[in-house]
Amino acid sequence: MLEKIVAGVLPSVVFKSLVDADPSLTNIRLAELLAEEFPELDSIAGQYLWRWKGPSKDQGLSDENLDELLLQCFKDARYL
């Protein structure tokens, strides 16, 4: 499901589409899904996602910041 990120879709877009499909998803659950699908990612990637200002949140990392930080994690883990 998250392979779209490796295909070039921005992480924030992928996560927003998941939340749109299932509004009960939390940032913590999204981070768990990310770790399950991409086990080589540094655990900091999950922490970035926890702090993301995703749908229905008023504070946190912007979409742009999340995308920049996560894409670097993907590069460091050699997924990109």
MIDRENZA-27548 format. One record per atom (N, C-alpha, C): residue in three letters; x, y, z; atom name; residue number from 1. Coordinates in steps of 0.1 Angstrom, whole numbers, plus 5000, padded with zeros to 4 digits. Layout:
kolba resn->ALA&x->X&y->Y&z->Z&name->CA&resi->NUM
...
//
This chain:
kolba resn->MET&x->5008&y->4988&z->5000&name->N&resi->1
kolba resn->MET&x->5000&y->5000&z->5000&name->CA&resi->1
kolba resn->MET&x->5009&y->5013&z->5000&name->C&resi->1
kolba resn->LEU&x->5020&y->5013&z->5007&name->N&resi->2
kolba resn->LEU&x->5028&y->5024&z->5008&name->CA&resi->2
kolba resn->LEU&x->5039&y->5024&z->4997&name->C&resi->2
kolba resn->GLU&x->5039&y->5014&z->4988&name->N&resi->3
kolba resn->GLU&x->5049&y->5014&z->4978&name->CA&resi->3
kolba resn->GLU&x->5048&y->5026&z->4968&name->C&resi->3
kolba resn->LYS&x->5037&y->5033&z->4969&name->N&resi->4
kolba resn->LYS&x->5035&y->5045&z->4960&name->CA&resi->4
kolba resn->LYS&x->5046&y->5055&z->4964&name->C&resi->4
kolba resn->ILE&x->5051&y->5055&z->4976&name->N&resi->5
kolba resn->ILE&x->5061&y->5064&z->4980&name->CA&resi->5
kolba resn->ILE&x->5074&y->5061&z->4972&name->C&resi->5
kolba resn->VAL&x->5077&y->5049&z->4971&name->N&resi->6
kolba resn->VAL&x->5089&y->5044&z->4963&name->CA&resi->6
kolba resn->VAL&x->5087&y->5047&z->4948&name->C&resi->6
kolba resn->ALA&x->5074&y->5047&z->4944&name->N&resi->7
kolba resn->ALA&x->5071&y->5050&z->4930&name->CA&resi->7
kolba resn->ALA&x->5071&y->5065&z->4927&name->C&resi->7
kolba resn->GLY&x->5073&y->5074&z->4937&name->N&resi->8
kolba resn->GLY&x->5074&y->5088&z->4935&name->CA&resi->8
kolba resn->GLY&x->5063&y->5097&z->4940&name->C&resi->8
kolba resn->VAL&x->5053&y->5091&z->4946&name->N&resi->9
kolba resn->VAL&x->5042&y->5099&z->4952&name->CA&resi->9
kolba resn->VAL&x->5047&y->5104&z->4966&name->C&resi->9
kolba resn->LEU&x->5045&y->5117&z->4969&name->N&resi->10
kolba resn->LEU&x->5049&y->5122&z->4981&name->CA&resi->10
kolba resn->LEU&x->5043&y->5115&z->4993&name->C&resi->10
kolba resn->PRO&x->5051&y->5113&z->5004&name->N&resi->11
kolba resn->PRO&x->5045&y->5106&z->5015&name->CA&resi->11
kolba resn->PRO&x->5033&y->5112&z->5021&name->C&resi->11
kolba resn->SER&x->5032&y->5125&z->5022&name->N&resi->12
kolba resn->SER&x->5020&y->5131&z->5028&name->CA&resi->12
kolba resn->SER&x->5008&y->5128&z->5020&name->C&resi->12
kolba resn->VAL&x->5009&y->5128&z->5007&name->N&resi->13
kolba resn->VAL&x->4998&y->5125&z->4998&name->CA&resi->13
kolba resn->VAL&x->4993&y->5110&z->5000&name->C&resi->13
kolba resn->VAL&x->5003&y->5101&z->5002&name->N&resi->14
kolba resn->VAL&x->4999&y->5087&z->5004&name->CA&resi->14
kolba resn->VAL&x->4992&y->5086&z->5018&name->C&resi->14
kolba resn->PHE&x->4998&y->5092&z->5028&name->N&resi->15
kolba resn->PHE&x->4992&y->5091&z->5041&name->CA&resi->15
kolba resn->PHE&x->4978&y->5097&z->5042&name->C&resi->15
kolba resn->LYS&x->4976&y->5109&z->5035&name->N&resi->16
kolba resn->LYS&x->4963&y->5115&z->5035&name->CA&resi->16
kolba resn->LYS&x->4953&y->5106&z->5028&name->C&resi->16
kolba resn->SER&x->4957&y->5099&z->5017&name->N&resi->17
kolba resn->SER&x->4947&y->5091&z->5010&name->CA&resi->17
kolba resn->SER&x->4943&y->5079&z->5019&name->C&resi->17
kolba resn->LEU&x->4953&y->5074&z->5027&name->N&resi->18
kolba resn->LEU&x->4950&y->5063&z->5036&name->CA&resi->18
kolba resn->LEU&x->4940&y->5068&z->5047&name->C&resi->18
kolba resn->VAL&x->4942&y->5080&z->5052&name->N&resi->19
kolba resn->VAL&x->4933&y->5085&z->5063&name->CA&resi->19
kolba resn->VAL&x->4919&y->5088&z->5057&name->C&resi->19
kolba resn->ASP&x->4919&y->5093&z->5044&name->N&resi->20
kolba resn->ASP&x->4906&y->5095&z->5038&name->CA&resi->20
kolba resn->ASP&x->4898&y->5082&z->5036&name->C&resi->20
kolba resn->ALA&x->4905&y->5071&z->5033&name->N&resi->21
kolba resn->ALA&x->4899&y->5058&z->5032&name->CA&resi->21
kolba resn->ALA&x->4895&y->5052&z->5045&name->C&resi->21
kolba resn->ASP&x->4903&y->5055&z->5056&name->N&resi->22
kolba resn->ASP&x->4900&y->5050&z->5069&name->CA&resi->22
kolba resn->ASP&x->4902&y->5061&z->5079&name->C&resi->22
kolba resn->PRO&x->4893&y->5069&z->5082&name->N&resi->23
kolba resn->PRO&x->4895&y->5081&z->5092&name->CA&resi->23
kolba resn->PRO&x->4899&y->5077&z->5106&name->C&resi->23
kolba resn->SER&x->4898&y->5064&z->5109&name->N&resi->24
kolba resn->SER&x->4902&y->5060&z->5123&name->CA&resi->24
kolba resn->SER&x->4917&y->5058&z->5124&name->C&resi->24
kolba resn->LEU&x->4924&y->5059&z->5113&name->N&resi->25
kolba resn->LEU&x->4939&y->5057&z->5113&name->CA&resi->25
kolba resn->LEU&x->4945&y->5069&z->5120&name->C&resi->25
kolba resn->THR&x->4954&y->5066&z->5130&name->N&resi->26
kolba resn->THR&x->4961&y->5077&z->5137&name->CA&resi->26
kolba resn->THR&x->4975&y->5078&z->5131&name->C&resi->26
kolba resn->ASN&x->4982&y->5088&z->5135&name->N&resi->27
kolba resn->ASN&x->4996&y->5090&z->5131&name->CA&resi->27
kolba resn->ASN&x->5005&y->5078&z->5136&name->C&resi->27
kolba resn->ILE&x->5002&y->5074&z->5148&name->N&resi->28
kolba resn->ILE&x->5009&y->5062&z->5154&name->CA&resi->28
kolba resn->ILE&x->5007&y->5050&z->5145&name->C&resi->28
kolba resn->ARG&x->4995&y->5047&z->5141&name->N&resi->29
kolba resn->ARG&x->4992&y->5035&z->5133&name->CA&resi->29
kolba resn->ARG&x->4998&y->5037&z->5119&name->C&resi->29
kolba resn->LEU&x->4998&y->5049&z->5114&name->N&resi->30
kolba resn->LEU&x->5005&y->5051&z->5101&name->CA&resi->30
kolba resn->LEU&x->5020&y->5048&z->5102&name->C&resi->30
kolba resn->ALA&x->5026&y->5052&z->5113&name->N&resi->31
kolba resn->ALA&x->5040&y->5049&z->5116&name->CA&resi->31
kolba resn->ALA&x->5043&y->5034&z->5117&name->C&resi->31
kolba resn->GLU&x->5034&y->5027&z->5123&name->N&resi->32
kolba resn->GLU&x->5035&y->5013&z->5124&name->CA&resi->32
kolba resn->GLU&x->5035&y->5006&z->5110&name->C&resi->32
kolba resn->LEU&x->5025&y->5011&z->5102&name->N&resi->33
kolba resn->LEU&x->5024&y->5006&z->5089&name->CA&resi->33
kolba resn->LEU&x->5037&y->5008&z->5081&name->C&resi->33
kolba resn->LEU&x->5042&y->5020&z->5082&name->N&resi->34
kolba resn->LEU&x->5054&y->5024&z->5075&name->CA&resi->34
kolba resn->LEU&x->5066&y->5015&z->5079&name->C&resi->34
kolba resn->ALA&x->5067&y->5012&z->5092&name->N&resi->35
kolba resn->ALA&x->5078&y->5004&z->5097&name->CA&resi->35
kolba resn->ALA&x->5076&y->4989&z->5093&name->C&resi->35
kolba resn->GLU&x->5064&y->4985&z->5092&name->N&resi->36
kolba resn->GLU&x->5061&y->4971&z->5087&name->CA&resi->36
kolba resn->GLU&x->5064&y->4969&z->5072&name->C&resi->36
kolba resn->GLU&x->5061&y->4979&z->5065&name->N&resi->37
kolba resn->GLU&x->5063&y->4978&z->5050&name->CA&resi->37
kolba resn->GLU&x->5078&y->4981&z->5046&name->C&resi->37
kolba resn->PHE&x->5084&y->4990&z->5054&name->N&resi->38
kolba resn->PHE&x->5098&y->4993&z->5051&name->CA&resi->38
kolba resn->PHE&x->5107&y->4991&z->5063&name->C&resi->38
kolba resn->PRO&x->5110&y->4979&z->5066&name->N&resi->39
kolba resn->PRO&x->5118&y->4976&z->5078&name->CA&resi->39
kolba resn->PRO&x->5132&y->4982&z->5079&name->C&resi->39
kolba resn->GLU&x->5137&y->4986&z->5068&name->N&resi->40
kolba resn->GLU&x->5151&y->4991&z->5068&name->CA&resi->40
kolba resn->GLU&x->5151&y->5006&z->5071&name->C&resi->40
kolba resn->LEU&x->5139&y->5013&z->5072&name->N&resi->41
kolba resn->LEU&x->5139&y->5027&z->5076&name->CA&resi->41
kolba resn->LEU&x->5143&y->5029&z->5090&name->C&resi->41
kolba resn->ASP&x->5151&y->5039&z->5093&name->N&resi->42
kolba resn->ASP&x->5154&y->5043&z->5106&name->CA&resi->42
kolba resn->ASP&x->5142&y->5046&z->5114&name->C&resi->42
kolba resn->SER&x->5142&y->5043&z->5127&name->N&resi->43
kolba resn->SER&x->5130&y->5045&z->5135&name->CA&resi->43
kolba resn->SER&x->5126&y->5060&z->5136&name->C&resi->43
kolba resn->ILE&x->5135&y->5069&z->5133&name->N&resi->44
kolba resn->ILE&x->5132&y->5083&z->5133&name->CA&resi->44
kolba resn->ILE&x->5121&y->5086&z->5123&name->C&resi->44
kolba resn->ALA&x->5120&y->5078&z->5113&name->N&resi->45
kolba resn->ALA&x->5109&y->5080&z->5103&name->CA&resi->45
kolba resn->ALA&x->5095&y->5080&z->5110&name->C&resi->45
kolba resn->GLY&x->5094&y->5070&z->5118&name->N&resi->46
kolba resn->GLY&x->5081&y->5069&z->5126&name->CA&resi->46
kolba resn->GLY&x->5079&y->5081&z->5135&name->C&resi->46
kolba resn->GLN&x->5089&y->5086&z->5141&name->N&resi->47
kolba resn->GLN&x->5088&y->5098&z->5149&name->CA&resi->47
kolba resn->GLN&x->5084&y->5110&z->5141&name->C&resi->47
kolba resn->TYR&x->5089&y->5111&z->5129&name->N&resi->48
kolba resn->TYR&x->5085&y->5122&z->5121&name->CA&resi->48
kolba resn->TYR&x->5070&y->5121&z->5118&name->C&resi->48
kolba resn->LEU&x->5066&y->5109&z->5115&name->N&resi->49
kolba resn->LEU&x->5052&y->5107&z->5112&name->CA&resi->49
kolba resn->LEU&x->5043&y->5110&z->5124&name->C&resi->49
kolba resn->TRP&x->5047&y->5106&z->5136&name->N&resi->50
kolba resn->TRP&x->5040&y->5109&z->5148&name->CA&resi->50
kolba resn->TRP&x->5038&y->5124&z->5150&name->C&resi->50
kolba resn->ARG&x->5048&y->5132&z->5146&name->N&resi->51
kolba resn->ARG&x->5047&y->5146&z->5147&name->CA&resi->51
kolba resn->ARG&x->5041&y->5154&z->5136&name->C&resi->51
kolba resn->TRP&x->5036&y->5146&z->5126&name->N&resi->52
kolba resn->TRP&x->5030&y->5152&z->5114&name->CA&resi->52
kolba resn->TRP&x->5017&y->5159&z->5117&name->C&resi->52
kolba resn->LYS&x->5015&y->5170&z->5111&name->N&resi->53
kolba resn->LYS&x->5002&y->5177&z->5112&name->CA&resi->53
kolba resn->LYS&x->4993&y->5171&z->5102&name->C&resi->53
kolba resn->GLY&x->4989&y->5159&z->5104&name->N&resi->54
kolba resn->GLY&x->4980&y->5152&z->5094&name->CA&resi->54
kolba resn->GLY&x->4966&y->5157&z->5095&name->C&resi->54
kolba resn->PRO&x->4957&y->5151&z->5088&name->N&resi->55
kolba resn->PRO&x->4943&y->5154&z->5088&name->CA&resi->55
kolba resn->PRO&x->4937&y->5154&z->5102&name->C&resi->55
kolba resn->SER&x->4930&y->5164&z->5106&name->N&resi->56
kolba resn->SER&x->4923&y->5166&z->5119&name->CA&resi->56
kolba resn->SER&x->4933&y->5170&z->5130&name->C&resi->56
kolba resn->LYS&x->4946&y->5174&z->5127&name->N&resi->57
kolba resn->LYS&x->4955&y->5178&z->5137&name->CA&resi->57
kolba resn->LYS&x->4958&y->5193&z->5135&name->C&resi->57
kolba resn->ASP&x->4960&y->5200&z->5146&name->N&resi->58
kolba resn->ASP&x->4962&y->5215&z->5145&name->CA&resi->58
kolba resn->ASP&x->4977&y->5218&z->5145&name->C&resi->58
kolba resn->GLN&x->4985&y->5210&z->5151&name->N&resi->59
kolba resn->GLN&x->4999&y->5213&z->5153&name->CA&resi->59
kolba resn->GLN&x->5008&y->5201&z->5147&name->C&resi->59
kolba resn->GLY&x->5020&y->5204&z->5144&name->N&resi->60
kolba resn->GLY&x->5029&y->5194&z->5140&name->CA&resi->60
kolba resn->GLY&x->5037&y->5198&z->5127&name->C&resi->60
kolba resn->LEU&x->5044&y->5188&z->5122&name->N&resi->61
kolba resn->LEU&x->5052&y->5190&z->5109&name->CA&resi->61
kolba resn->LEU&x->5042&y->5193&z->5098&name->C&resi->61
kolba resn->SER&x->5046&y->5202&z->5089&name->N&resi->62
kolba resn->SER&x->5038&y->5205&z->5077&name->CA&resi->62
kolba resn->SER&x->5040&y->5193&z->5067&name->C&resi->62
kolba resn->ASP&x->5032&y->5192&z->5057&name->N&resi->63
kolba resn->ASP&x->5033&y->5182&z->5047&name->CA&resi->63
kolba resn->ASP&x->5047&y->5183&z->5040&name->C&resi->63
kolba resn->GLU&x->5051&y->5195&z->5037&name->N&resi->64
kolba resn->GLU&x->5064&y->5197&z->5031&name->CA&resi->64
kolba resn->GLU&x->5075&y->5192&z->5039&name->C&resi->64
kolba resn->ASN&x->5075&y->5196&z->5052&name->N&resi->65
kolba resn->ASN&x->5086&y->5191&z->5061&name->CA&resi->65
kolba resn->ASN&x->5086&y->5176&z->5062&name->C&resi->65
kolba resn->LEU&x->5074&y->5170&z->5064&name->N&resi->66
kolba resn->LEU&x->5073&y->5156&z->5065&name->CA&resi->66
kolba resn->LEU&x->5079&y->5149&z->5052&name->C&resi->66
kolba resn->ASP&x->5075&y->5154&z->5041&name->N&resi->67
kolba resn->ASP&x->5079&y->5148&z->5028&name->CA&resi->67
kolba resn->ASP&x->5095&y->5149&z->5027&name->C&resi->67
kolba resn->GLU&x->5100&y->5160&z->5030&name->N&resi->68
kolba resn->GLU&x->5115&y->5162&z->5030&name->CA&resi->68
kolba resn->GLU&x->5122&y->5153&z->5039&name->C&resi->68
kolba resn->LEU&x->5118&y->5152&z->5051&name->N&resi->69
kolba resn->LEU&x->5124&y->5143&z->5061&name->CA&resi->69
kolba resn->LEU&x->5123&y->5129&z->5058&name->C&resi->69
kolba resn->LEU&x->5111&y->5124&z->5054&name->N&resi->70
kolba resn->LEU&x->5109&y->5110&z->5051&name->CA&resi->70
kolba resn->LEU&x->5116&y->5106&z->5038&name->C&resi->70
kolba resn->LEU&x->5116&y->5115&z->5028&name->N&resi->71
kolba resn->LEU&x->5123&y->5111&z->5016&name->CA&resi->71
kolba resn->LEU&x->5138&y->5109&z->5019&name->C&resi->71
kolba resn->GLN&x->5143&y->5117&z->5028&name->N&resi->72
kolba resn->GLN&x->5157&y->5115&z->5031&name->CA&resi->72
kolba resn->GLN&x->5159&y->5102&z->5038&name->C&resi->72
kolba resn->CYS&x->5150&y->5098&z->5047&name->N&resi->73
kolba resn->CYS&x->5151&y->5085&z->5054&name->CA&resi->73
kolba resn->CYS&x->5150&y->5074&z->5043&name->C&resi->73
kolba resn->PHE&x->5141&y->5075&z->5033&name->N&resi->74
kolba resn->PHE&x->5140&y->5065&z->5023&name->CA&resi->74
kolba resn->PHE&x->5153&y->5064&z->5015&name->C&resi->74
kolba resn->LYS&x->5160&y->5075&z->5012&name->N&resi->75
kolba resn->LYS&x->5172&y->5075&z->5005&name->CA&resi->75
kolba resn->LYS&x->5183&y->5069&z->5014&name->C&resi->75
kolba resn->ASP&x->5184&y->5073&z->5026&name->N&resi->76
kolba resn->ASP&x->5194&y->5067&z->5035&name->CA&resi->76
kolba resn->ASP&x->5193&y->5052&z->5037&name->C&resi->76
kolba resn->ALA&x->5180&y->5047&z->5036&name->N&resi->77
kolba resn->ALA&x->5178&y->5032&z->5037&name->CA&resi->77
kolba resn->ALA&x->5179&y->5026&z->5024&name->C&resi->77
kolba resn->ARG&x->5182&y->5033&z->5013&name->N&resi->78
kolba resn->ARG&x->5183&y->5028&z->4999&name->CA&resi->78
kolba resn->ARG&x->5171&y->5023&z->4993&name->C&resi->78
kolba resn->TYR&x->5159&y->5028&z->4997&name->N&resi->79
kolba resn->TYR&x->5147&y->5025&z->4991&name->CA&resi->79
kolba resn->TYR&x->5145&y->5034&z->4978&name->C&resi->79
kolba resn->LEU&x->5151&y->5045&z->4978&name->N&resi->80
kolba resn->LEU&x->5151&y->5055&z->4967&name->CA&resi->80
kolba resn->LEU&x->5165&y->5056&z->4962&name->C&resi->80
//
